[in-house]
């Protein structure tokens, strides 16, 4: 009877996680595909970009940040084995004699050029790559905080790790290839992982006398491929371990910094290798989760957690011992006394919601839930991609759209292509007086490019096109496009950080939407944010010192006001400013006080242009207050 109850609870928990925490198997595949397409588009001969961490693994969970690894392709790492040198590349050799397992020093053996020597420390006539110098020279834009091997932004939203690679598998991990196991990982998967080689990230063993010269050996690509091979039950077990860590164990201030997600992932890898794949079924989710949890307790008791690829490397190192070990064990013992229900201590999982009596009703919303979870991923992901815009990415996108056989990849490339075209002013210019024919040709190219920009959401591309005509003083043309855009701003539309209503769940249950790829759906239903900066495409009246994002409906009303203002249409001008004010007061598609504050500032600019100084002052004061 007890076993039956546990199995029923496992199935209910499985569906709850699919619905609320992780998403369905199809959702995870879409997220991974999105990441892989973006990585492919951004990579070039100099750098290979890899989305790593939870997001790269297909897990979009609360508190997850964006982890990117950027591999320097012009530097290769080799062991003592013979290697064919490419004279144009730089080579370092590994020296591990006086380093802890899992770490190495890198000595320069080929490529004595001044630029590379600035990263090196000279010791006994040898040049050793300094991880500290490497990170210091990698600062870029808002990423200016060193966080372990990464450089991060102030808010910790994005971690970027520049790293090096060895295209050959290394000796310390040789035994992993032939290590006996049940059915996971498969032989072909192991061979694929070996072909990808290993990475080296710029961080040394904490407390080592040579910490700034050591590099940690990373198997991030291999680990990502291992997680890609998981059944959905294995992935949900991984998610449960992460929830347990972040929402339960870390609540104890004495334990907060002792464990990390990587330890949980490592323990899960060992368990997956030991158990047959047939065990990993929805009805066994709780028993598999508890097996991992008890293995964690055992590792803490022994103060030893072996690295999955290099078992000699104790991940707990000098971290879990003495008083810290006792405090952590005490916390884990208390949680273990709750049994599997310790996971219900997380505020993400409540007894009422985690154990629904009507599972079929929960699963009927799976498509809508997947759309809801992907909404924020696509908006944020597209903005990150646009920030690294260059013309080569644009051409690569076009090539993928024309040559790829996969419809899903084509749609994703069209989405990113459309996002690229938001930045079209970076590679198109109308400031050419060489001939009228030349201007006409560039004008048509500009229009065509802006039309490509209409494929990532329902309205922002059209509003950008309207902005173009406004800047060209073609106000009536701009007004027609603005009116078309405003007609699309209807209540069922999706926008960033929104909460879905019952209407949305019913909407996505319609056959027509269920058959759409997510990117197709965005062109019908998504209201992306308008990005306002010092671009030549945006009205002079809206030039901002810093880049700002505003809801598109606000931009549309203000742009319509500007057009009527310059056409001297007094009545329509006043109607437009009133529509803008009503939109703000009704919070129509305005998600936060930040957006509302910016909206009142824009409203104040409008009143100021009309000469209504009192209304302008009140709007500006309301903006400051918010």
N, C-alpha and C positions, 0 to 999 in steps of 0.2 A: 504494500500500500504506500509505504514511504517512497519507494523508488518511482512509483507511478506519479505521486505528487510532485517529486523533483523534476520528472520529465515534463509534466504539464507546465510547471513553473518555467522550465528552460525554454519551452516553445513560446510561452507568453513573453518572456524576457527577450527572446530572439526577435520577435515581431516588434516589440517596443523599441528596441535598439535600431531596427531598420527604419522605424517610423520617426524617431525623435533624436537619436544620437549620431548614428553613422550614415544611415540611408540604405537603400536597397542595393543589391549586387549591381544592378544596371547603373544606378547613380554613381557608385564607386568607379565603375569602368569609364563613365563619361568624364569624371573628374581627372582620372589618370590620363585619359586621351587628351584632354584639354592641356594638361601639364606637358605631356610629351610633344604635342604639336608646337606649343609655345617654345619649349626648349630647343626644338629643332630649328625653328625660325630664327631664334636669337643667336644660335651658335655660328661660329665662323672659323677661319683658319687659325686665328689667334686664341680664341676662347671657346670652350665647350661649356654651356650652361646646363646645370642639372637641378631641377626642383627636388629638394630632399625634405626630410622631416615628415611629420604627419600629413601635411598637405600633399607632398609629393607621392606619398604612399596611398593616397586616395581617401584619407581620413580628414574630414572637415569638422573639427570638434571645437567646443568652446575653449577659448584661450589659445588656440593654435595660431602660431605666427607663420610668416612666409620664410622658409629656409632655402637659400640658393647657393649652390656650389659652382664656382667658376674655375675651370681647369685651364691652366696655362699650357697651351699646346706646343709652344716653342721650347719648353724645358722637359727633358725626359730623365727619369730615374732608373738606374740599373743596379744590379748586384755585381758580384765579382765575375759573373759569367761573360764570355765574349759577346760583343754586340757590334753591329755594323753602324758606324757613326754617320750621321748626316751633318756635313760640315756647317750647315746653316743653323743648326740647333745647338742648345746648351745641354750638357749632360752632367749629372751628379751621380756619385756612387754611394751606396748605403754603408754606414759604419755602425754596427750594433754591439761591438765588444763590451763597451762600458755603459750601455743603456738598458733600461728595464724592458722586458718583453712587450711588444706593441709599439715601441718607439725606436727611432733611429736618428743618427746625425747624417747630414748630406754633405759630402766633400766634392768640390768642383774638379772634374776630370777633363772637360772639353768645353771650349767656348770662353776663352779669356778675353772678354770685352769689357770695357770700362763700366757699362751699364749694369752688368751682372755682378761685378766686383763690389759695387756699392751696397749690395745686399749681404755681403759676406764678411766674416771675421777671419783674419789671418792667424792661424795657430800652427806652430812648427812647420812653417813653409807650405802649409796647406790652407785652402780657402773653404770655409764651412758656411753654409747658407743659414743666416740668422732668421728665425721665424719672427722675431720682434721687428726687425727692420722691414721684413716683407709686409707685415700688417700695417706698420706705420706709413709705408709708401702706397698703401692701397686705399687710403681714405678717399671718399668721393662724395660730393654733395652733402646730403643729410646723414649719410652713413659715416659717422666720425667717432663712434664709441667702440673700443675694443671689448669684446665679450668672448672670452675663451679663444677659440681659433677664428672667430668671426669679427667682422665689423658690423655694427648695428646702428639703427637710428635711435633717437632719444627715447622714443616710446616703446622700443623693443618689438615693433611690429614686423620688421624685416631684418633677417640675419643673412649676411653675405660672406661666404668663406672662399677666398681665393686659395687654390690648392694646386698640387703637382700630381703627376701620375707616372706609374710604371705600367707599360703595356704588357709586361710579362708577370706571371704569378710569382710570388716570392717564397723563399725557402721556409720561413717561419710558419707559413700556412699550408705547406705541402700535404701534411697528414690529413687535412680536412677533405682533400679530394678523394682519398681512399677509405676514409673512416666508415666503418660499417654502420648501417642504419636500416630501418624498416622500408617504407616506401617514399619517404620524404627526406631531403629533396631528391628528385629524380636524377638519373645519370646525365641526361641531356641538359637539365637545368644547371647542374654543376659545371658542365663543360662550357656553357654559355657564360656563367659567372667568371670562370677562369680566363676566358677570352677577353673579358673587360679589364683584367688586371686589377691594380689597387691604386688608391689615392694616398696622398700625404698632406695632412692639414697642419697649419702653422701653430702648434702648441706643444710644449714639452711636458714631461712628467712633473707634477707639482712638487716642489721641494728639492728637485734635482739641482746639483751644483752647476749643471750645464743646461738648465731649463730653456734658455733663449736660443740654444743651438739645436735642440731636439725637435723632431717632427713626429706627430702621431700617425701611425699607419691606419688608414681608414678603408673600410670595406662597404662604404655607403651604397655604391652601385649594386654590389652583390646582395646586400641586405634588402635593397629596394626590389630586386628581382625575386628574392625569396618571399617577400610579402605579397608581391604580385601573384605568386603561385598559390597563395593561401585559398582555402575554401572560405566561403563567407562566414561560416561558423568560427574558423580560426581567426579571421579578421575581427569578428565581434568579441571574441575572447581577449584579443589584444586591446580593443577599445575599452573593455571592462577594466583591464589592468591599469590603463591610463586614467580612467575615471576614478578608480580606487586611489591611485597615487595623488592626483591633483585635488580631488574633492574631499578625500577622507584622511589619508595619512598626512598630507601636507598641512592640514588644519592644526596639527600639533606643532607649535613653533619650534620645539626641540628636534623635530624630525624633518622639518620642511626642506632642508638643504642636503639631507643624507642620501636620498634616493632620487633617481631620475628615470625618465621614460626609457632611456637606452638599456638600463638594467632590466626593466620589465620585458623589453623586446628580446634581449639575450636569453632570459629564462624561458620565454615562450619558444624560441628557436630550439633550445635543448629538448623541451617537452615534445615539440612537433617531430623531432628526429627520433624520439623514443617510442612514440605511439603510432599505431597503424592509422592510415588515413580514414579507415572505416569508422573510427571513433568520433571523428569530427562531424557530428550531425546536430541539427538544432535541438533535438531532445537531450543531447549530452552537454549542452553549453555550460550549465552550472557545474557539473562534475569536472569538466576540463578546466574551467576557471579556478575551481578550488584546488585542483592539482597544481596549477601554476602558483597560486597564492601560498600553498604549503611549501612549495619548492623555494619560494622567496624567503620564507621563515627559516628553512634549513640553511640557505646560503648565508643569511645574517648570523645564525647561530655559529656557523663555521668561519665567519668573516672572510668568506671566499666565494666569489662569483666569477667563474671562468669565462673569458672571452670566447665567443662562439667559433671564431676562426683560428685564434691563437690561445688555446686553453691555459698556457703558462702565464698569460696576462690576467692577473687578478683585478677585475674592475673595481672592487672595493678598496684595493690598495691600502693607503694609510687613512682612508676616509672613515671606515666603520670599525671602530675598536674602542676599548675602554668604556667611558661613560656614555659616549654616543651610541655604541652598540647596545648597551643595557637599556637605554631609553627607547631606542627603536624596537628592540625585542619586546619590551613591555607593551608598547603600542600595538604591535602585530599580534601578540598573544590575546590582547583584549578583543581585537577585531576578529580573530579566529574563533573566539568563543561565541560570536554571533552566527558562525557558519556562513553560508553563502549570502545570507541576508545583510551582511556587513556592507554590501554594495548599495543597499537601500538608504544608507546614511548620506549618500550623495544627494544634494538638492536637485540634481537633474533627474533622479529616478525616485518616484514615490510609489508606495505600495498600491495605491488606488490605480495609478496609471500604468505601472509596470506589469501588473497582472490583470489585464482586461479579461472579462468573461466572454466577450464577443470578439474574437480575433479576426473573424472575417470582415467585420466593420473597419477594424484598424487597417487591414491590408488593402481595403478598397480605396484608401486615400494615398496609396504609395506613390503614384505618379505625381499628384499635386505636392506631396511632401518633398519629393525629389526636386521638383521645379523650385519650390520655396528655398531649399538648401543651396541649390546651384545659383540662385539669383545673386547673392552677395559675392560668390566666387567669381562669376563672370565679370561683374562690374569692377571689382578690385583688381582682378587679374588683367583685364584689358588696360586699365590705367597704368599698371606696372609695366606692361609691355610697351605702351606708347612712350613711356619715359625714356626708353632706350632706342627710340626711333632712328633709323637711318635708311638711306635709299636701297642698300643691299637687301635689307629685310623686306622692303616693298617688292623687289623683284623676285625674291625667294618665295614670297607669298603667292604672287601671280603664277609662278612655275608650279607650285603645289596644287593650286586650284585647277590648272589646265591638265596636269599630268597624272594626278592621283586617282586611283580607281575607287577608293573608299569614299562613299558619300558622306560619312560622318567627318572624315578628315577634311574633305572639301568644304563642308559647312563651317568647320572651325577656322579654316584658313580664310574663308570669306569674311567671317566675323573679325578676325585679326586684321585682314586687309582693310576692312571698313574702319577699324580703330586707327590704323596707320594713317588713313586719309584725313583723320581729325587734325593731323599735323601737316597737312599738305602745303601750308605756306612755307614750310622749311625747305621744300625742294622745288617750289614753283614761284615764279616772280613775274609780275606784270610791268615792272619798271624797266621797260625796254623801248627805246624810241628809235631803234634802227630802221624800222619800216612798219607801215600799217599791216602788211601781210604777216609779219612776225608777231605783232601784237594780237592779231585775230587768231593765229594758230595757238598762241599761249592761252588766250582767253578760252578757247574751246577745250584745251587740255585741262585747264583749271575747273571748268564746269563738269567735265567728265569725271575728274578725280573727286569732286565734291559729291557727285551722284553716287560714286562707289561708297562714300561715307554714310549712306543711308541704310546700310545692311546690318548694323549691329543693334539697332533698337527702332522704336516706332517713330520718334520725332526729332532727336537731337541732330541727326544728319541733315534733315530738312531745314532746321533752324540755322544750321551753319551755312547752308546754301542761301537762306534768306539774308543772313548777315553779309554774305558776299555781295548780293545785289544792293543791300543798303549802303555798303561802303562805296559802291559804284554809282550811288545816287539814283538807282533804278527802284524808287520807293514803291511804285504800284506793283511791280513784279514781286518785290519782297513781301508786300502785304498779302498777295494771293497765296504765297507759300506759308506765311504765318497763319492765315485763316485755316488752311488745310491742316496744319500742325495742331492748332487749338481744337479742331473737331476730333482729333485723335486722343485728346486728353480726357478720356471718359473714366468713370469710377472703377471699372473692372481692371484697369491697367496696373501693372506691377512696377514697383519702384524700390530703391535701395532701403534695406533695413525695415521693411514693412512687415506687418502681421497679416497673415491670410485670414479671410473671413469664410463663412460657409459658402458664400456665393462663388468664391474662387475654387473651393474644393468641388463644387458642382460643375463649374466651368471646365475644370481639367478632367472631369470624368467624361466629357464629350468625346466622341470617337475622333472628331477632326483634330483635336489637340493631342490626344494620346498617340496619334500616328506621326506627330511632328518631332523632329530632332529639336533639342533645346534651343539651338541657335535660330532655327526657323521661327520658333515661338517668340523669341525676343523681337523680331521685326514686326510682329503683330501686337505684342502686349507690353513690352518693356519701355518704361520712361527712364532712360539713363540720365545721369547728371550732366549738365552743361559745364564745361571747364572754361573759366574766364581767366585770361592772362593778358600779357602785352602783345598778343598776336595781332597781325595786320588784318585779320578777319573780324575782329570784334569792334563794336562801336567805340569811338574815342571817348564818349560819355561814360563808358564802363571800364576804362583802363584801370587795372588794379596793380598795386605794388607787388603783391604776392598772388600766386595762382589760387583761385577760389572755385568752388563747385556750388552750383545753384540748381534748384529744380527747374526743368525746362519750361514749365508753364509760366513761371515768373519771368524768365528770359523772353518768352514769346509776347507776353503782355507789354513788357517794357520796350521791346523792339517795335511792336506795333505802335506804341505811343510815339516813339522817335520818328517813325515814318510819317505819321500824321502831323507831327510837329513841324517837320521840314516841308511838308506839303501845305502847311498853314490851314489844315482842316480842324478848326477850333473845336467843333462839336465832337468829332470822332476822337480828337486828342484828349478831351476831358473824359469821354466814355472809357478810353483805354486806361487812363490813370485810375479811374474808379474801379474798373475790373481788376486791376492790379491790387488795389487796396482791399477789395472784397476777398480776393484769393488769399491774401495774407491773413486777414482776420478770420477766415473760415478754415485756415490750416489745410487748404486743398493741396495735396501732394507735398506738404511741408512736414518733414519728419522730425525736426529737432529745433531747439532754440537757436542754435548756431545759424541754421538756414533762415530762420525767421528774423534774426538780427540783421543778417545780410540783406534780406528782402526789404526790411524797413529802411535800410540805408539807400537801396536802389529807389524805393518810393520817394524818399527825401530828395534825391537828385531830380526826379521827375517834377515834384512840386516846385523845386528851386528854379527849374527851367521855365515853368509857367509863371513865375513871379510871385507865387503864394508862399511868402517867407514864413508865416506862422505855421502852416501845414508842414512845410519842410522842416522847421525846427522841431515840431512834435515828433515827426518820423525819425529824425536823427536821434532825439532823446530816447525814443522807444528802442532804437537799435542799440544805443549805449547801455540802456537798462538791461536788456536781454543778454 
